Amino acid sequence: MGEKEFTHLTETGVHMVEVGAKPQQRRTAVASGKIHLQKETIEMIKNAEIKKGNVLTTAQIAGIQAVKKTSDIIPLCHPLNLSGIEIEFDVGEEEITATCECRLTGQTGVEMEAITGVSVALLTIWDMTKAVEKDENGQYTNSIVLELKGSDFIKALLNEVKDEQDIDEKLINDIFMKKIKESNN
């Protein structure tokens, strides 16, 4: 097998790869991903008790919309004439698996669209359920947020430091990680 190249790179920068000489062919791509949620949240989804609405239908619609917009958000992707998009969910006890299948007849693959669809479907599930995922202290017990800007939590951390003028990022991160460890104990 020959040496692999980055096809989007040129001597002067980047370009969208020319696919016009390739033959039209049937193409299908399938991507899947999983989100872990509390059992109680899964039951609320199953029983249509999430206040924002029907979680899985909304996630399907969001995922389909994202597939259609992939070339708008991934700079060097070709706009595609999709012939079909399916987004399905497998709901387990503590997780939801999303699967996105994209189809077309064309000159380039459709895998970026499938990955985008499943990603946005899972992000939508999180957006619609995050309020019920919080514990009694308002924290996401199964998630670690690595960066927070402008939040009350960061402001509280800053109050622990005497001279806010001399705070550096490492110091804030060290205090933040200390607080996370304390809250997990």
N, C-alpha and C positions, 0 to 999 in steps of 0.2 A: 504494500500500500504506500502511495506516495506521500510527500510532505503535505500536511494540511495547511491551508491558508485562511486568513480572515477575509472573507469575500467582500465585506463592506468597506475595507480600507483601500485607499488609493495613495499614490505618491503625494497628492496635494491635500488629503484629508479623508473624507468618507463619501460614500454614495449609496443610493438604493440600487441593489444589484439588478442588472438587466436580465429579465426572464423571457423576453419576447420570442426568442428562438426555441424555447422549450416547447415540447408538445403538450397540448391540453390532455389532462388525465384526471380521473376520479381520485380525489384525495380525502382522507378522513384522519382526524386526530382526536385522541381521547386523553384528557387530563383529569386527575382526581386529587383531592386534598381532604384534610380532616380538621375539624375543630373540636376541642375537648371542652365540655361544659359540665356543670354540676347536674346530678340526677334530677334535682328539683326543677332546674331550668328546662331540661329535656321534657319532663312531664308537662310543664307549662306550655311548651311549644305544641306537644301532642294534643293538649286540651284547649288550644286556642285561647290561652290566658295571658299572652304577652300584650301589654297595652298598646304597643306601637302597631299591632295588626298581625296578619298572617305571615309569620316569619319565612316559611319555606317558599310560599308563592312570591313574596317580595324579593327574596334572594334569587329565585329563578329569573324574574323580570330584570333585576339588576345585572345578573350574570349575562343574560342575553344581550342587553344593551351594551355591556362592556365588550362583548365579542364583536359587535358591530362597530365599535369605536376604537378597536385595537390600533389601527394604523394612525389614529389621531394622538394616541398616548405613547406609542413605541415609535420613536422617530424614523427608523429605517424600514419599518414593515410596509409591505405593499397593501394598498386598499384592495379588498377582495370581494368578489361577487359570491357570497355564501349561498348555498342551496339549502342548508339545514343546520339547526342548532338545537341540541337537547341538553338540558341540565336536570339531573336527577339527584335525589338524596337517599341515603341509607341512614336511618336514625337508629343508633344504638343506645345503650343505657347511659353512657357518659360521653358520647361523641356523635357527631354527624359527619358522614363522608359525603362530599359533593363530587359529582362526576359530570364533566362537560364534554360532549362530543360535537365536533364541528365538521361539516362536509361541504365540498365544492367540487366543481370540475374546473380546473385551471392549470396554471403554469408554475405555481409555487405552493408550498405547504401551508397548512392551516394550524400548526401546532401552537404558535404564539397566541392565536385567538382562543384555543382551548384552555391554555394556561391562564390567560387573562380572565376568561369566563369563570373558571373555578375559583380563582383568587378573589374576584369581586363578589361572587356568591357567598364565599366564606366570610369576607369582610362585612357583608350585609347582615349575615346571621349574628356576627359579633355586635354590630352596631345596634341591632334590635333587641339584643338580650343582655347587654353589658350592665344595665341597671339592676337586673335581678341576680347577676353574678357577684355583686359586692357582698362582703361580709358585714357584720354589725358595726365595724369601724370604717366602712366605706372603701375597703380595699378589695382588690381582686386577688383572692387567695391563691389561685393557680397561675397567676401572671406576674411577671417582673417587668416593670417599666424602666427602661434604661436611661431615658432622658425626659425630663419635665421642664418646661419653661413657662414662667409666669403663673405657676399654680400656687395655691395656698400652701401646699406641702413644701415647696421650695422656699416660700417666704418664711415658713416656720423654721426651716433649717437655717436660713440666714440669720434669724434672731438668736441662734446659738453662737454666732460668731460676733465678736466685739466690734471689729472695725470692718464694716462692709466694703469700704473703699479698697481694701487690700485682698479681697477674696479672689482666689484663682479657681479655674475649673477643676483642677485636681482636688483641691480642698473641698469644694462643693460635692464632687463625686464621692470622696471618702466619707463625708458626713452622711450623704444619701445612702450609701451602701451600709453604713453602720446602722442607720435607722431601719433599713429593710431587714437586716439581721435581727435587730431587737424586736421588730414586729413579728418575725417568724418564730421567735422563742416563746 
